[in-house]
């Protein structure tokens, strides 16, 4: 999806039906496939999501989830953030938007960026 940068990730996930796909995969894998998200996705109460919280207790004082699960979810999210920072750091000048697409230019450009990053 091509949405403005002000659109929240959870809104994009709802609009693109990613939550339905994660739920389907969760069901297909008998609860073994989950996606790690940050606490901003708290409005979505889904078994297919593992949320990382800054505090282990909710507003009511109860534990949100096992502290070990929370620590591991936070570590995974940090690694993903570092990877994105490394990717964006390699392409600091790539700010031009692809205004129109006739022959899959956006897909070619994104694939090229991934290949160059891995190279």
TAURFEN-V784299 format. One record per residue. RES is the residue in three letters. PSI is psi in whole degrees, 0 to 359 (* if undefined). OMEGA is omega as a letter, one per 40 degrees, with the letter a starting at -180 (* if undefined). D_CENTER is the distance of its C-alpha to the mean C-alpha in Angstrom with 1 decimal. Layout:
BEGIN
res:RES psi:PSI omega:OMEGA d_center:D_CENTER
res:RES psi:PSI omega:OMEGA d_center:D_CENTER
END
This chain:
BEGIN
res:UNK psi:145 omega:i d_center:13.6
res:UNK psi:93 omega:a d_center:15.3
res:UNK psi:159 omega:i d_center:15.0
res:UNK psi:155 omega:a d_center:16.2
res:UNK psi:345 omega:a d_center:14.3
res:UNK psi:352 omega:i d_center:15.4
res:UNK psi:127 omega:a d_center:13.4
res:UNK psi:148 omega:a d_center:10.9
res:UNK psi:320 omega:a d_center:7.3
res:UNK psi:327 omega:i d_center:8.8
res:UNK psi:316 omega:i d_center:11.7
res:UNK psi:320 omega:i d_center:10.2
res:UNK psi:321 omega:i d_center:8.7
res:UNK psi:314 omega:a d_center:12.3
res:UNK psi:324 omega:a d_center:14.0
res:UNK psi:3 omega:i d_center:12.7
res:UNK psi:28 omega:i d_center:13.4
res:UNK psi:323 omega:a d_center:10.1
res:UNK psi:321 omega:i d_center:11.2
res:UNK psi:320 omega:a d_center:14.5
res:UNK psi:320 omega:i d_center:13.4
res:UNK psi:323 omega:i d_center:11.7
res:UNK psi:319 omega:i d_center:14.9
res:UNK psi:317 omega:i d_center:17.0
res:UNK psi:320 omega:i d_center:15.7
res:UNK psi:314 omega:i d_center:16.1
res:UNK psi:318 omega:a d_center:19.6
res:UNK psi:324 omega:a d_center:20.5
res:UNK psi:17 omega:i d_center:19.8
res:UNK psi:43 omega:i d_center:21.7
res:UNK psi:9 omega:a d_center:19.0
res:UNK psi:349 omega:a d_center:18.1
res:UNK psi:116 omega:a d_center:14.6
res:UNK psi:159 omega:i d_center:11.9
res:UNK psi:134 omega:i d_center:8.1
res:UNK psi:127 omega:i d_center:7.6
res:UNK psi:167 omega:i d_center:6.3
res:UNK psi:177 omega:a d_center:8.5
res:UNK psi:348 omega:i d_center:11.8
res:UNK psi:342 omega:i d_center:11.1
res:UNK psi:16 omega:a d_center:10.1
res:UNK psi:337 omega:a d_center:13.6
res:UNK psi:340 omega:i d_center:15.2
res:UNK psi:109 omega:i d_center:13.7
res:UNK psi:93 omega:a d_center:16.0
res:UNK psi:141 omega:i d_center:14.9
res:UNK psi:338 omega:a d_center:16.0
res:UNK psi:357 omega:a d_center:13.1
res:UNK psi:136 omega:i d_center:10.7
res:UNK psi:123 omega:a d_center:11.5
res:UNK psi:143 omega:i d_center:11.1
res:UNK psi:126 omega:a d_center:12.1
res:UNK psi:152 omega:i d_center:14.9
res:UNK psi:329 omega:i d_center:17.1
res:UNK psi:146 omega:a d_center:20.1
res:UNK psi:351 omega:a d_center:20.9
res:UNK psi:142 omega:i d_center:23.1
res:UNK psi:184 omega:a d_center:22.5
res:UNK psi:331 omega:a d_center:24.9
res:UNK psi:1 omega:i d_center:27.4
res:UNK psi:354 omega:i d_center:27.6
res:UNK psi:154 omega:i d_center:26.3
res:UNK psi:134 omega:i d_center:23.8
res:UNK psi:316 omega:i d_center:20.3
res:UNK psi:172 omega:i d_center:19.8
res:UNK psi:134 omega:a d_center:21.4
res:UNK psi:324 omega:i d_center:21.3
res:UNK psi:317 omega:i d_center:20.7
res:UNK psi:318 omega:i d_center:17.6
res:UNK psi:316 omega:i d_center:16.3
res:UNK psi:318 omega:i d_center:17.3
res:UNK psi:321 omega:i d_center:15.6
res:UNK psi:320 omega:i d_center:12.2
res:UNK psi:319 omega:i d_center:12.7
res:UNK psi:319 omega:i d_center:13.9
res:UNK psi:316 omega:i d_center:10.9
res:UNK psi:322 omega:i d_center:8.6
res:UNK psi:317 omega:i d_center:11.6
res:UNK psi:319 omega:i d_center:11.9
res:UNK psi:320 omega:i d_center:8.5
res:UNK psi:319 omega:i d_center:9.6
res:UNK psi:320 omega:i d_center:13.0
res:UNK psi:318 omega:i d_center:12.1
res:UNK psi:321 omega:i d_center:10.7
res:UNK psi:319 omega:i d_center:13.8
res:UNK psi:319 omega:a d_center:16.0
res:UNK psi:313 omega:a d_center:15.0
res:UNK psi:329 omega:i d_center:15.6
res:UNK psi:330 omega:i d_center:18.7
res:UNK psi:335 omega:a d_center:20.1
res:UNK psi:56 omega:a d_center:20.0
res:UNK psi:337 omega:a d_center:21.0
res:UNK psi:0 omega:a d_center:23.4
res:UNK psi:76 omega:a d_center:21.2
res:UNK psi:352 omega:a d_center:21.1
res:UNK psi:134 omega:i d_center:23.1
res:UNK psi:146 omega:i d_center:21.7
res:UNK psi:103 omega:a d_center:22.7
res:UNK psi:323 omega:i d_center:24.8
res:UNK psi:163 omega:a d_center:25.8
res:UNK psi:118 omega:i d_center:25.1
res:UNK psi:323 omega:a d_center:28.0
res:UNK psi:33 omega:i d_center:27.5
res:UNK psi:31 omega:a d_center:23.7
res:UNK psi:321 omega:a d_center:23.7
res:UNK psi:316 omega:i d_center:20.0
res:UNK psi:317 omega:i d_center:19.1
res:UNK psi:315 omega:a d_center:21.8
res:UNK psi:316 omega:a d_center:20.6
res:UNK psi:318 omega:i d_center:17.0
res:UNK psi:319 omega:i d_center:18.5
res:UNK psi:319 omega:i d_center:21.0
res:UNK psi:317 omega:i d_center:18.6
res:UNK psi:317 omega:i d_center:16.9
res:UNK psi:317 omega:i d_center:20.5
res:UNK psi:321 omega:i d_center:21.8
res:UNK psi:314 omega:a d_center:19.2
res:UNK psi:329 omega:i d_center:20.0
res:UNK psi:* omega:* d_center:23.7
END
